[in-house]
Amino acid sequence: MSVEQSSITIPNIRTPKNIVLITIIILSFVLAFYAKGLPIEEVGLIGLLPIFALALLTVIGLDIVLAVIIAIIISVIMTSTSVFELGGILAKSTGSFIATVGLIIMLGAGVGEVANRTGAAKELVKFIVNKVGLSSIPRVKLGIMISSVVICGSLGTMAGGNAIIVAVIIPIAAAVGLTPPTVALLLMTAGSVGLFIGPFTPSTVTILELGGLTYPQYLSACAIPMSVVTLLTGWFMSGYIQKWTFGKYTYNENFLEPSEKIESASELKRSKRAAIVFIGTIIVMAILGIIFKAGFSFAIIVMLTVATLTGLVAGFSPKQILEALYEGCGKLVWMFILYWLYNPILVLVEKLNAYQTLLDNATPYLVDLSPAMLCFGIFLFNIVGHIPGAAVAQMTFTNKIFGPILLANGVPPVAVTAVLLSSSQVDWFGPFPSSDMFGQMGLARSSQLKYMLYGGWAIVIANILLFAVLFQILN
């Protein structure tokens, strides 16, 4: 065997991206060891190093779970935390609020798999799209948006929800000539709105817990205005993107040819029955949650109830329902691990008094601002200083750092809630590319990032204008 034949290809780690990542990691560890030798009162803003390192590493492109692990190691070094102490913190983190949200996300994927296997999701999407009609591009766009908002809002996951509906909407989009970049923006826009108006989505659950509003108050004060602006902007930008891309990018396959076995009358009946029970159970449980003012953990009961009733109505055995839940949850185990691991970072950074130091340094510059300007300034700060793929973590971070300042300046809970919503959701659309963008492009079979950014930037600008006015009204 020749040398060429026996050689092993070694990945090139000297790419500009990897060089930047390695440099940031090395500098972070150097600063961590430097801070370790300082008294707590002298650590100052360096105490926020784990948070900033996490943000930088994920913005540049490192896997977010790996970035969180690196941030934990940095936190451990800076606080001189032993392995045994870290184990205790991780154990307590399992029952933390943020880890529970991760569990809700994971269960949402499990429920999505049950809905998919029973045919409930497919029938629900077909009903929505077919009722809207297939006679024109605007009607199909409206059908895609409604489907995405309902499914993503019901399941609490944009990736999982839109992954269910693309099997139905792409053939319809192809039939009327919608291009992949257009479909990608529609999925991104509508799926995002579904997440921040759905009653039991991770975003909504977190905002209600941190802001202290009821669900109807949250909807009327900020969620519905933001949803309307986001949907309208996405709608108009999708029209421009369709014009720019028509004839350049198409769905080449003949999607109208049936590729699955024809369902029998009894199978079709079971699927329709499962769809009715699926959406009906979610509606009933949502109403009960609002009436009895259930806490965020009620979402877990909702998920399990929806999965159980939908599966039983479709004729599934308890074992089959569990198997579907296992497979669906397994797809987002990494998300639960992400949130479980993120909590120790918050705990350890708290030991460094970094939040208090930041508040002490920022307060002199913020006290003279009006409540509306203070809210708007925090919102703009978070658009740039976002944590990609971790909206719930960013809400928690924003509330931890800026919550006391907002309250001290007389900002009412309704405006605080608007700050949490805008600070954690608008940055999904820009100014930088995000994992959410790539995910929806992949589902829509689009490879054109620039069009997603064009649409995203327009949505960011529209929401900046909205909240500039909304903060004046709410304060």
C-alpha positions in Angstrom: 0.0 0.0 0.0 1.4 3.4 -1.0 1.9 6.3 1.3 -0.9 8.2 -0.5 -3.3 5.3 -0.1 -2.6 4.9 3.7 -2.7 8.6 4.5 -5.4 10.0 6.7 -7.1 13.3 5.8 -6.8 15.7 8.8 -9.4 18.5 8.9 -7.9 21.9 8.4 -8.2 23.8 11.7 -6.3 26.8 10.4 -9.4 28.4 8.8 -10.0 32.1 9.8 -13.1 31.1 11.7 -11.2 28.4 13.8 -8.3 30.7 14.4 -10.7 33.4 15.8 -12.5 30.8 17.9 -9.2 29.4 19.4 -7.9 32.9 20.1 -11.1 33.9 21.9 -11.0 30.7 24.0 -7.3 31.1 24.9 -7.8 34.8 25.9 -10.9 33.8 27.9 -9.0 31.2 29.9 -6.1 33.7 30.5 -8.5 36.2 31.8 -10.2 33.6 33.9 -7.0 32.5 35.6 -6.1 36.2 36.1 -9.5 36.9 37.8 -9.1 33.8 39.9 -6.2 35.4 41.8 -8.2 38.6 42.6 -10.4 39.3 45.6 -14.1 39.1 44.7 -14.6 42.8 45.2 -11.8 43.5 42.6 -13.1 41.2 39.9 -15.6 43.8 38.6 -17.0 43.4 35.1 -14.5 40.6 34.3 -17.0 38.5 36.2 -19.3 38.7 33.1 -16.6 37.0 31.1 -18.4 33.6 30.9 -21.5 35.3 29.4 -19.6 37.4 26.9 -17.4 34.4 25.9 -20.6 32.4 25.3 -22.1 35.1 23.1 -18.9 35.7 21.1 -18.3 32.0 20.5 -21.8 31.3 19.3 -21.9 34.4 17.1 -18.8 33.3 15.4 -20.2 29.8 14.8 -19.2 27.4 17.6 -21.9 24.8 18.5 -23.9 26.5 21.3 -23.7 23.5 23.7 -19.9 23.4 23.3 -19.9 27.2 23.9 -21.9 26.7 27.1 -19.5 24.0 28.3 -16.6 26.3 27.8 -18.4 29.1 29.6 -19.0 26.7 32.6 -15.3 25.8 32.7 -14.4 29.5 32.7 -16.9 30.1 35.5 -15.4 27.2 37.5 -11.9 28.6 37.1 -12.9 32.1 38.1 -14.8 31.0 41.2 -12.4 28.3 42.2 -15.3 25.9 42.3 -14.4 22.3 43.0 -15.6 19.3 41.0 -17.8 18.2 43.9 -19.3 21.7 44.2 -20.0 21.7 40.5 -21.7 18.4 40.8 -24.1 19.8 43.4 -24.8 22.8 41.3 -25.6 20.6 38.3 -27.9 18.4 40.4 -29.8 21.5 41.6 -30.0 22.8 38.1 -32.1 19.9 37.0 -35.0 21.4 39.0 -34.3 25.0 38.0 -36.8 27.1 36.1 -34.6 27.3 33.0 -34.1 23.5 32.9 -37.8 23.0 33.2 -38.3 25.2 30.1 -35.8 23.0 28.3 -37.9 20.0 29.3 -41.0 21.7 27.9 -39.1 22.3 24.6 -38.1 18.6 24.5 -41.6 17.4 25.2 -42.9 19.6 22.5 -40.8 17.7 20.0 -42.3 14.5 21.5 -45.8 15.7 21.0 -44.9 16.7 17.5 -43.8 13.2 16.7 -47.1 11.8 18.1 -49.0 14.3 15.9 -46.9 13.3 12.9 -47.3 9.5 13.4 -51.1 9.7 14.0 -51.6 11.9 10.9 -53.1 14.7 13.1 -50.5 17.3 12.1 -50.8 16.5 8.4 -54.6 16.7 8.5 -54.6 19.9 10.4 -52.3 21.6 7.9 -54.2 20.2 5.0 -57.5 21.6 6.5 -56.0 25.1 7.0 -54.3 25.3 3.6 -57.2 23.9 1.7 -59.8 26.1 3.3 -57.7 29.1 2.4 -57.4 27.8 -1.1 -54.9 27.3 -3.9 -56.0 29.8 -6.5 -53.3 32.3 -6.1 -49.9 33.0 -4.6 -51.3 35.4 -1.9 -53.8 32.8 -0.7 -51.1 30.1 -0.5 -48.8 32.5 1.4 -51.6 33.1 3.8 -52.2 29.4 4.2 -48.5 28.8 4.9 -48.4 31.6 7.5 -51.6 30.3 9.3 -50.3 26.8 9.3 -47.0 27.7 10.7 -48.4 30.0 13.4 -50.8 27.4 14.6 -48.5 24.4 14.6 -45.4 26.2 16.0 -47.5 27.9 18.6 -49.2 24.7 19.6 -46.0 22.6 19.8 -43.7 25.3 21.1 -40.9 24.6 18.6 -40.3 26.4 15.3 -37.9 23.8 13.9 -40.1 20.9 14.9 -43.4 22.6 14.0 -42.3 23.8 10.6 -40.6 20.4 9.9 -44.1 18.9 10.2 -45.8 21.2 7.8 -43.2 21.5 5.0 -44.2 18.0 3.7 -47.6 19.5 2.8 -46.9 23.2 2.0 -43.9 22.7 -0.3 -45.9 20.8 -2.9 -48.6 23.5 -2.8 -46.0 26.3 -2.9 -44.3 24.6 -5.9 -47.7 24.3 -7.7 -48.2 28.1 -7.7 -44.6 29.0 -8.3 -43.4 30.2 -4.9 -39.6 30.1 -4.7 -37.6 28.4 -1.9 -36.2 31.7 -0.5 -39.8 33.1 -0.3 -41.0 30.0 1.5 -38.0 30.2 3.9 -38.9 33.7 5.0 -42.6 32.8 5.4 -41.7 29.9 7.6 -39.2 32.0 9.7 -41.7 34.9 10.1 -44.8 32.9 11.0 -43.0 30.3 13.1 -41.4 33.0 15.2 -44.8 34.6 15.8 -46.3 31.3 16.8 -43.6 30.9 19.4 -44.2 34.3 21.1 -48.0 34.2 21.1 -48.6 30.5 21.8 -49.8 30.2 25.5 -47.5 27.4 26.5 -44.4 28.0 24.3 -41.0 28.4 26.1 -40.9 32.1 25.2 -44.4 32.8 26.5 -44.0 30.7 29.6 -40.7 32.5 30.5 -42.0 36.0 29.8 -45.2 35.4 31.9 -43.1 34.0 34.8 -40.6 36.9 34.7 -42.9 39.8 33.9 -45.8 38.8 36.1 -48.6 39.6 33.6 -51.5 37.3 32.8 -51.6 35.8 29.3 -54.4 38.2 28.0 -52.5 41.2 29.4 -49.3 40.0 27.7 -51.1 39.5 24.3 -52.8 42.9 24.3 -49.9 44.9 25.6 -47.0 43.8 23.4 -47.3 40.3 21.8 -50.2 41.1 19.4 -48.7 44.4 18.3 -45.3 42.8 17.7 -47.0 39.8 15.9 -48.9 42.1 13.5 -45.9 44.2 12.6 -43.7 41.1 12.1 -46.3 39.3 10.0 -47.0 42.3 7.8 -43.4 43.1 7.3 -42.6 39.5 6.5 -45.6 39.3 4.1 -44.5 42.4 2.1 -40.8 41.4 2.1 -41.8 37.9 0.9 -43.5 39.6 -2.1 -40.3 41.4 -3.0 -38.2 38.3 -2.5 -40.6 36.3 -4.8 -40.1 39.0 -7.5 -36.3 38.9 -7.1 -36.0 35.1 -7.1 -38.8 34.0 -9.5 -37.3 32.2 -12.4 -33.9 31.8 -10.7 -34.7 29.4 -7.9 -37.5 26.8 -8.1 -38.6 23.5 -6.7 -37.5 21.2 -9.5 -39.1 18.0 -8.4 -42.7 17.1 -9.4 -44.2 17.4 -5.9 -47.7 16.8 -7.2 -46.9 13.2 -7.9 -48.1 11.1 -4.9 -45.1 9.6 -3.1 -46.9 7.9 -0.2 -49.3 5.1 -0.1 -52.9 6.0 -0.4 -54.6 6.0 2.9 -57.7 3.9 3.4 -61.0 5.4 4.4 -60.6 4.1 8.0 -57.0 5.5 8.2 -58.1 8.9 6.9 -61.0 9.0 9.4 -58.7 8.2 12.3 -56.2 10.9 11.2 -59.0 13.5 11.0 -60.3 12.5 14.4 -56.8 12.7 15.9 -56.4 16.2 14.4 -59.7 17.4 16.0 -58.7 16.0 19.4 -55.1 17.3 19.0 -56.1 21.0 18.4 -59.2 20.7 20.6 -57.3 19.4 23.6 -54.7 22.3 23.3 -57.5 24.9 23.1 -59.3 23.4 26.2 -56.1 23.1 28.2 -55.1 26.6 27.3 -58.4 28.0 28.4 -58.2 26.1 31.7 -54.7 27.4 32.2 -55.8 30.9 31.8 -58.9 30.5 34.0 -57.0 28.9 36.9 -53.9 31.0 36.4 -51.7 27.9 36.1 -48.0 28.3 36.4 -45.4 27.6 33.7 -45.1 23.9 34.8 -48.7 23.4 33.6 -47.3 23.2 30.1 -45.8 19.8 31.0 -49.3 18.5 31.8 -50.6 20.0 28.6 -47.9 18.3 26.5 -48.5 14.8 28.1 -52.3 15.2 27.9 -52.3 16.2 24.2 -49.9 13.4 23.3 -52.0 10.8 25.2 -55.4 11.7 23.9 -54.3 12.2 20.3 -52.5 8.8 20.3 -55.5 7.0 21.9 -58.0 8.5 19.5 -55.9 7.4 16.6 -55.9 3.9 17.8 -52.3 3.8 19.2 -51.5 1.7 22.2 -49.8 3.3 25.2 -46.5 1.7 24.2 -46.8 3.2 20.7 -47.5 6.6 22.1 -44.5 6.4 24.4 -42.3 5.2 21.5 -43.3 8.3 19.5 -42.6 10.5 22.5 -39.2 8.9 23.0 -38.2 9.5 19.4 -39.5 13.0 19.2 -37.9 14.0 22.5 -34.6 12.4 21.4 -34.3 14.9 18.6 -34.1 17.8 21.1 -32.2 16.2 24.0 -29.4 18.6 23.1 -31.8 21.5 23.8 -32.6 20.2 27.3 -28.9 19.8 28.0 -28.3 23.3 26.8 -30.7 24.8 29.3 -29.7 22.5 32.1 -26.0 23.5 31.6 -26.8 27.2 31.2 -28.2 27.6 34.7 -24.8 26.8 36.5 -23.3 29.7 34.6 -25.8 32.1 36.0 -25.2 30.6 39.5 -21.5 30.9 39.3 -21.4 34.4 37.8 -23.7 35.5 40.7 -20.9 34.5 43.1 -18.6 37.0 41.4 -21.0 39.9 42.0 -20.7 40.7 38.3 -24.4 41.7 38.0 -24.2 44.1 40.9 -21.0 45.6 39.5 -22.6 46.1 36.2 -25.6 47.7 37.8 -23.4 50.0 39.9 -21.5 51.1 36.8 -24.5 51.5 34.6 -26.9 53.2 37.0 -25.3 56.7 36.9 -25.8 56.7 33.1 -29.4 55.4 33.2 -30.9 57.2 36.1 -31.5 60.4 34.1 -33.2 58.6 31.3 -37.0 58.6 31.0 -38.6 55.1 31.5 -39.4 54.9 27.8 -35.8 55.7 26.8 -34.4 53.3 29.3 -36.6 50.5 27.9 -35.6 51.4 24.3 -31.9 51.5 25.2 -32.0 48.1 26.8 -33.9 46.7 23.8 -31.2 48.1 21.3 -28.4 46.7 23.5 -29.9 43.2 23.3 -30.4 43.3 19.6 -26.6 43.4 19.2 -25.6 41.6 22.4 -27.8 38.6 21.8 -27.3 34.9 22.6 -28.1 33.0 19.4 -30.4 30.1 19.8 -31.1 30.8 23.4 -34.0 33.2 23.7 -35.1 32.0 27.1 -31.5 32.3 28.4 -31.4 35.9 27.1 -34.7 36.8 28.8 -33.3 35.5 32.1 -30.1 37.4 31.6 -31.9 40.6 30.7 -34.2 40.3 33.7 -31.2 39.5 36.0 -29.1 42.5 34.9 -31.7 45.2 34.0 -34.7 44.2 36.0 -33.7 46.1 39.1 -32.8 49.2 37.1 -36.2 49.1 35.3 -38.1 48.8 38.6 -36.0 51.5 40.3 -36.9 53.9 37.4 -40.6 53.3 37.9 -41.1 51.1 34.8 -44.4 49.2 35.2 -44.6 45.4 34.8 -46.3 45.7 31.4 -43.3 47.7 30.0 -40.8 45.3 31.6 -42.6 42.5 29.8 -42.3 44.4 26.5 -38.6 44.8 27.2 -38.2 41.1 27.7 -40.1 40.2 24.6 -38.4 42.6 22.3 -34.9 42.0 23.7 -35.1 38.2 23.1 -37.2 37.8 20.0 -36.3 40.6 17.5 -32.7 39.5 17.2 -33.9 36.2 15.7 -34.2 38.2 12.4 -30.9 40.1 12.6 -28.6 41.9 12.3 -26.5 38.7 12.2 -27.2 35.3 10.6 -28.7 32.9 13.2 -29.2 29.2 13.5 -32.9 29.8 13.3 -32.4 31.3 9.8 -30.3 28.4 8.6 -32.9 25.9 10.0 -35.8 27.4 8.2 -33.8 27.7 5.0 -33.0 24.1 5.2 -36.6 23.1 5.7 -37.6 25.3 2.7 -34.7 23.9 0.6 -33.2 27.4 0.1 -29.5 28.1 0.0 -29.7 31.8 -0.4 -28.9 33.5 2.9 -28.9 37.0 1.6 -32.6 37.0 0.9 -33.3 35.7 4.4 -31.2 38.6 5.8 -33.0 41.1 3.6 -36.3 40.0 5.0 -34.9 39.8 8.5 -33.4 43.3 8.5 -36.7 44.7 7.4 -38.5 43.0 10.3 -35.8 44.3 12.7 -36.2 47.9 11.5 -40.0 47.6 11.6 -39.9 46.3 15.2 -37.5 49.0 16.3 -40.0 51.6 15.1 -42.8 49.8 16.8 -41.2 49.6 20.2 -39.9 53.2 20.0 -43.6 54.1 20.0 -44.9 51.3 22.3 -42.5 52.1 25.1 -43.8 55.6 25.1 -47.4 54.3 25.4 -46.7 51.7 28.1 -44.7 53.9 30.4 
